[in-house]
Amino acid sequence: MKTTPAAAPEGTAAIVHLASVAAGEQADPVQRARAFAEPLLAGQRFDTGEDALGHADGAAAVLHAIGASPSLCAASYLVYAGEYLQRPEEVVKKAFGESYASLVTLTRKLVQIQRAARGAQAVQGRDEGQRALQTERVRKMLLAFSRDLRVVLLRLASRLQTLRWYAGSKQSCPMDLALESQQVFAPLANRLGIWQIKWEIEDLSFRFLQPQEYQDVAQLVDETRTERELGVRAARDQLQALLAEAGLHAEVQGRPKHLYSIWKKMQGKGLSFARIFDTRALRVVVDDVPACYAALARVHEAWTPVEGEFDDYIARPKVNGYQSLHTVVLGSGGRPLEVQIRTRAMHEHSEHGVAAHWMYKEAGARGYAGVSASGESEERINEARKAVLRELMAWEREFVSQSGADAAAAALSGADSADSADGAERIYVFTPQATIIELPAGGTPVDFAYALHTDLGHRCRGARVDGAMVPLGTPLKSGQTVDIVAAKEGGPSLDWLNPELHFLASARARAKVRAWFNAAQQAQTIARGRELVEKLLQREGRTALERQALAEQLGFKNAEALYEVVGKDEFSLRNIENLLRPAEPAAADDHVALHRSRSEAGGGRGGVLVVGIDSLMTTLARCCRPAPPDAISGFVTRGRGVAVHRRDCSNLRHMAQVSPGRVIEVAWGTPAADRAAVYPLDVLVEADDRPGLLRDISEVFSKEKVNVTGVHTQTAKDHSTAWMSFTVEMTGASRLAPVLAQVTRVAGVRHARRK
């Protein structure tokens, strides 16, 4: 098939003009492009089985039919020829110019991506959620490439040609391709105002997706085709004459109704074919709005209007700006006839989309492809392109609301709101299996790895982008194919969280890295706690004890929770010791005689009073060593009476949480006259290690007449620091402060404090 440039059809979509003025018109660009591509494409076939040169011819013919310029038609040959060149962008740039080279590169990339994506989807199965997600990503890819509207037009023409080939060759069209055509490409053509491509894609997709319904509607239409065409022709001639007699300058057309539209109306409104009034339809185009209403009056004079079938979209335009008068009348033989009446401007807007009222042709060859026109033309071009982009974004919202694909995507990918930015802030890259992955602008291979799978992100060590190894911090671009190189095991690097190194652009990926390090820290803490508990059980000869039971007895949900608080030093091992074995007999001076409470006995003779209770054994807890005038509380133990703790004791707090009913009120009593009560206190000293240090500190205690009953020392491995723990006996905690002040004056002592 030989495609030659010709005058654009009348009524060409204005959006096509916007894309057509790409890089300057040359003499016979279609002929040149076809002659260039023919040796490369001859005998080649696509994976569908279609002849490559025939496909390029068909796509060029579709573009020509909608009024595209010869340069845009020529691009359809260069796109496919590029697949058989070693350096297509360089070769095309030298032969045809930079604008063609850029167009070929972008379109070829999109073609390759979509083919591979359909193949991968077929291998992965027909899961509805995955299909919805992939369909949405294809739509977003088209939006990402819509910066150059010529790419979108070439893809629309190519898709229509593919569907025509399947229909003409009587082959079964893949369901995924037909569904993508119906859900993505047809709405896109509709948004761009290319009605001719829109309805043909819809009809062909309908034919492949629902063959029985398609045949049923086609049969209903064919049965009345001859009669319907005769009736429409007669009505058109009659109305044309009627309007001419009234002095109205009008163009009357028969309006076709395609099969998918008929079926959709039958399904949506629950109507039979006989009730579809607009299978016989006329369109009247007049000069101005008053002429619209004048023409409507003539129509209602000539035929009887059907009640309830009149809509004034001029006074009340549709949301998308559509304006027209719609009425249904009973024509000859009483058959319904729909008549649409509109002005020329309304017709252009309806047929050619939101950009129809801008005169792109005024900008000539300099109005696109990065070369600015000047003055008023430049301003019009910019406004028109903004309007088109707004329509594309509206198409995105419309698609999402109809398909629910955004919900599927969120469920499958777990994307958070921080990564759900506007389409202009997203990029779309691909796995080697051609699955489309959405990332924030500036996303890196590390972001890509985490978007695929959390574990793959943790093990990511390198990446190939379009076959070449790149650093992990390399920003990706839409359309690139990324292959992750991963270790068999391992975790992320802390450098990935450094914002100055730009390894991560996705908030979701950053959260996963932080979670890994938090989990690793928790695992180390649990391991430390497990080690401490196991050593204690070995010392106590209780290694056979079930760890889960031990944790539950101590008030924890499981053993891991116990290990974690022990590892964090938030839970003393003394609590486990007290549970495993009875407390050792207390020293004689640890026992304090109990007396009745002051309210009953008028005051005690010394020791500790258990408020409201008489004759109970008490012991001073060794974990906190209480002494007057410390604030104290009692805890009723099993078989050892009441253990007296300081109120700020961490062990007491934990036991109170587990068994709050066993905490009782206690108070210090008055010492007996015949003896002075003494209390053991623990003192901790940290000092620079040196010979004679223990002797010097002991001399201070001796000078202050403090009895030392126990001492434990520990030295650092490098012998730089010594830690000492002294158990001393005193009549009260208040006397300890001046003694500690004297200890801190010993040479080398850094600090001394009560435990």
Sequence and secondary structure as in RCSB ss.txt:
>XXXX:A:sequence
MKTTPAAAPEGTAAIVHLASVAAGEQADPVQRARAFAEPLLAGQRFDTGEDALGHADGAAAVLHAIGASPSLCAA
SYLVYAGEYLQRPEEVVKKAFGESYASLVTLTRKLVQIQRAARGAQAVQGRDEGQRALQTERVRKMLLAFSRDLR
VVLLRLASRLQTLRWYAGSKQSCPMDLALESQQVFAPLANRLGIWQIKWEIEDLSFRFLQPQEYQDVAQLVDETR
TERELGVRAARDQLQALLAEAGLHAEVQGRPKHLYSIWKKMQGKGLSFARIFDTRALRVVVDDVPACYAALARVH
EAWTPVEGEFDDYIARPKVNGYQSLHTVVLGSGGRPLEVQIRTRAMHEHSEHGVAAHWMYKEAGARGYAGVSASG
ESEERINEARKAVLRELMAWEREFVSQSGADAAAAALSGADSADSADGAERIYVFTPQATIIELPAGGTPVDFAY
ALHTDLGHRCRGARVDGAMVPLGTPLKSGQTVDIVAAKEGGPSLDWLNPELHFLASARARAKVRAWFNAAQQAQT
IARGRELVEKLLQREGRTALERQALAEQLGFKNAEALYEVVGKDEFSLRNIENLLRPAEPAAADDHVALHRSRSE
AGGGRGGVLVVGIDSLMTTLARCCRPAPPDAISGFVTRGRGVAVHRRDCSNLRHMAQVSPGRVIEVAWGTPAADR
AAVYPLDVLVEADDRPGLLRDISEVFSKEKVNVTGVHTQTAKDHSTAWMSFTVEMTGASRLAPVLAQVTRVAGVR
HARRK
>XXXX:A:secstr
         TT  HHHHHHH SS   SSHHHHHHHHHHHHHTT B TTS BHHHHHHHHHHHHHHTT  HHHHHH
HHHHHHGGG SSHHHHHHHHH HHHHHHHHHHHHHHHHHHHHHHHHHHH   HHHHHHHHHHHHHHHHHHTTSHH
HHHHHHHHHHHHHHHHHHTT    HHHHHHIIIIIHHHHHHTT HHHHHHHHHHHHHHH HHHHHHHHHHHHHTH
HHHHHHHHHHHHHHHHHHHHTT   EEEE    HHHHHHHHHHHT  GGG GGGSEEEEEESSHHHHHHHHHHHH
HHSEE TT  EETTTS  TT    EEEEEE GGG EEEEEEEEHHHHHHHHH TTTTS GGGGGGGSSTT    H
HHHHHHHHHHHHHHHHHHHHHHHHHHHH HHHHHHHHH   GGG   GGGEEEEE TT  EEEEETT  HHHHHH
HH HHHHHHEEEEEETTEEE TT    TT BEEEEE SS    GGGG TTTT    HHHHHHHHHHHHHHHHHHH
HHHHHHHHHHHHHHTT TTS HHHHHHHTT SSHHHHHHHHHTT S THHHHHHHS      GGGB      HHH
HSS SSSEEETT  S  EEE TTT   TTS EEEEE SSS EEEEETT HHHHHHHHH GGGEE EEE    TT 
   EEEEEEEEEE  TTHHHHHHHHHHHTT EEEEEEEEE TTS EEEEEEEEEES GGGHHHHHHHHHTSTTEE
EEEE 
